[in-house]
């Protein structure tokens, strides 16, 4: 079974007054690496990441390989990863991951994080993201996005 239908065209952008989402790729390596490596403990305490295998220490080159994998997943429609940027500049604030759920209940698992220095934006960000994921832009009927969606 495929994650999304072959004719589904994934959204490539979400813009609000507070943030901008666009597909994550290797061109974001430097900013992405800086964002998560400066926020490891904060990410590990973010809903959806507790007790997970990531973030873990890796080199910038390993991070680039990870971003290349996420970009390939996006193009193959096997998962959708977005970088979260400040709409007024190029600063990377965080990331969003949308992948198939494997719990037999949900059709997608959504995880997001913002860098520790931007933690005050997380509530507004998570609400807007939850609205977007459950909108007609996406084909999901039962997405899991902790703690907002069940």
C-alpha positions as CSV (number, residue, x, y, z in Angstrom):
1,X,0.0,0.0,0.0
2,X,1.3,3.5,-0.9
3,X,1.4,6.4,1.5
4,X,-0.5,8.7,-0.8
5,X,-2.1,8.2,-4.2
6,X,0.0,8.6,-7.4
7,X,-2.1,11.6,-8.4
8,X,-1.7,13.4,-5.1
9,X,0.3,16.7,-5.6
10,X,1.8,17.5,-2.2
11,X,1.7,21.1,-1.0
12,X,5.2,22.7,-1.4
13,X,4.6,25.7,0.8
14,X,2.8,27.0,3.8
15,X,3.2,30.7,4.6
16,X,1.9,32.5,7.6
17,X,2.9,35.8,9.2
18,X,5.1,33.9,11.7
19,X,6.8,31.1,9.6
20,X,7.3,29.6,6.1
21,X,7.4,26.0,5.3
22,X,9.1,24.6,2.2
23,X,10.4,21.2,1.3
24,X,13.7,20.3,3.1
25,X,16.7,19.6,0.9
26,X,20.5,19.6,1.0
27,X,20.5,23.3,0.2
28,X,19.3,23.8,3.8
29,X,22.2,21.8,5.3
30,X,24.1,24.6,7.1
31,X,21.0,26.2,8.7
32,X,19.3,22.9,9.5
33,X,22.4,21.6,11.1
34,X,22.8,24.7,13.2
35,X,19.1,24.7,14.2
36,X,19.0,21.1,15.5
37,X,22.5,20.8,17.0
38,X,21.8,23.9,19.1
39,X,18.6,22.5,20.3
40,X,19.1,18.7,21.0
41,X,17.6,18.7,24.5
42,X,14.7,20.9,23.5
43,X,13.9,18.7,20.6
44,X,14.1,15.5,22.7
45,X,11.5,17.1,25.1
46,X,9.1,18.0,22.2
47,X,6.0,15.9,21.8
48,X,6.6,13.1,19.4
49,X,10.4,13.0,19.9
50,X,10.5,11.7,23.5
51,X,12.5,8.5,23.7
52,X,13.3,8.5,20.0
53,X,16.5,7.8,18.2
54,X,16.9,11.4,16.9
55,X,18.5,13.8,17.4
56,X,21.8,12.1,17.7
57,X,25.3,13.4,17.1
58,X,26.3,13.5,13.5
59,X,28.6,15.4,11.2
60,X,27.4,18.1,8.8
61,X,28.1,15.7,5.9
62,X,25.9,13.0,7.6
63,X,23.2,15.6,8.0
64,X,23.5,16.5,4.3
65,X,23.0,12.8,3.5
66,X,19.9,12.8,5.7
67,X,18.5,15.8,4.0
68,X,19.1,14.2,0.6
69,X,17.1,11.1,1.8
70,X,14.2,13.4,3.0
71,X,14.2,15.2,-0.4
72,X,14.1,11.8,-2.2
73,X,11.3,10.6,0.0
74,X,9.4,13.8,-0.9
75,X,9.8,13.3,-4.6
76,X,8.8,9.6,-4.3
77,X,5.8,10.6,-2.2
78,X,7.0,8.3,0.6
79,X,7.3,11.0,3.2
80,X,7.2,14.8,3.3
81,X,9.8,16.8,5.2
82,X,9.6,20.6,5.4
83,X,12.0,23.1,6.7
84,X,10.5,25.8,8.9
85,X,11.9,29.3,8.2
86,X,11.4,32.8,9.5
87,X,9.2,34.6,6.9
88,X,11.3,37.7,7.2
89,X,14.6,36.0,6.5
90,X,16.4,32.8,5.8
91,X,16.8,31.6,9.4
92,X,15.8,28.0,9.9
93,X,13.5,27.7,12.9
94,X,12.7,24.0,12.8
95,X,11.4,21.0,10.8
96,X,8.2,19.1,10.0
97,X,8.1,15.4,9.1
98,X,5.1,13.7,7.6
99,X,5.5,10.0,7.2
100,X,3.3,6.9,7.1
101,X,2.1,5.7,10.5
102,X,2.8,2.2,11.5
103,X,0.4,1.8,14.4
104,X,-2.6,0.4,12.5
105,X,-4.8,3.3,13.6
106,X,-3.4,6.5,11.9
107,X,-2.6,7.1,8.3
108,X,0.2,9.6,8.9
109,X,2.5,10.5,11.7
110,X,3.5,14.2,11.9
111,X,6.4,15.4,14.0
112,X,7.7,18.9,14.3
113,X,10.3,20.8,16.3
114,X,11.5,24.4,16.6
115,X,14.9,25.4,17.8
116,X,15.2,26.1,21.5
117,X,15.7,29.8,20.9
118,X,12.3,29.9,19.1
119,X,10.3,27.8,21.7
120,X,7.9,30.7,22.2
121,X,6.6,30.2,18.7
122,X,5.9,26.5,19.1
123,X,2.3,26.8,20.3
124,X,1.2,29.0,17.4
125,X,3.2,26.9,15.0
126,X,1.7,23.6,16.1
127,X,-1.8,24.9,15.9
128,X,-1.3,26.2,12.4
129,X,0.4,23.0,11.3
130,X,-2.4,20.9,12.8
131,X,-4.9,23.0,10.8
132,X,-2.9,22.5,7.6
133,X,-2.5,18.8,8.1
134,X,-6.2,18.3,8.6
135,X,-7.2,20.6,5.7
136,X,-8.0,19.6,2.2
137,X,-4.4,20.2,1.2
138,X,-3.6,16.7,2.5
139,X,-5.4,13.4,2.0
140,X,-5.1,12.1,5.6
141,X,-8.2,11.0,7.6
142,X,-6.4,10.0,10.8
143,X,-3.1,11.9,11.2
144,X,-1.3,11.6,14.5
145,X,0.3,14.8,15.7
146,X,1.1,14.8,19.4
147,X,-0.4,16.3,21.4
148,X,-2.9,18.0,19.2
149,X,-4.3,15.2,17.1
150,X,-5.2,11.7,18.1
